[in-house]
Amino acid sequence: MEDKEILLTQEGYDNLEKELEMLRTEKRAEIAERIKVALGFGDLSENSEYDEAKNAQAENENKIAELENKLRRAKIIDESEINTKTVQVGNKVKVLDLEYNDELEYTIVGSTEVDLAQNRISNESPIGSALLGAKKNQEIEVAVPAGVVRYKVLSITK
């Protein structure tokens, strides 16, 4: 398992902790009850309910271990250290797609907080990594699967 630091906002860290607590308590209890009920059906060799419950238990324990590992490697972004001179994790960046003359706004976040529906992109994604370090009015090129996209940074905010 890699020991790479995971960048998180305080909100992202809190959400992971809540999810972990839910998996440790509610989900474990729910699965234990499913196993108990399935055991009541008798012969385990042909008991699909028991097999499904045991698989759910294994998946839940794997997810718990994954979240514990993420939280252990988490580095919370200090919002007071975020500036707007250059693009960094935690910034909102408004860019102009130079080919289509289309304005887009992205929030640069760590990989575990990505939400494309809200334009929250990873600092490790092609666009996110190309934007890191860019300044207002700077033009950048991003290699994407469809080719190269050119953007101009219009604004950087917190």
Secondary structure as UniProt FT lines:
FT   STRAND          6..8
FT   HELIX           10..22
FT   HELIX           23..27
FT   HELIX           28..39
FT   TURN            40..41
FT   HELIX           44..46
FT   HELIX           48..73
FT   STRAND          74..76
FT   HELIX           79..81
FT   TURN            89..90
FT   STRAND          92..97
FT   TURN            98..101
FT   STRAND          102..109
FT   HELIX           111..113
FT   HELIX           116..118
FT   STRAND          120..122
FT   TURN            123..124
FT   HELIX           126..131
FT   TURN            132..133
FT   TURN            136..137
FT   STRAND          139..144
FT   TURN            145..146
FT   STRAND          147..157
//
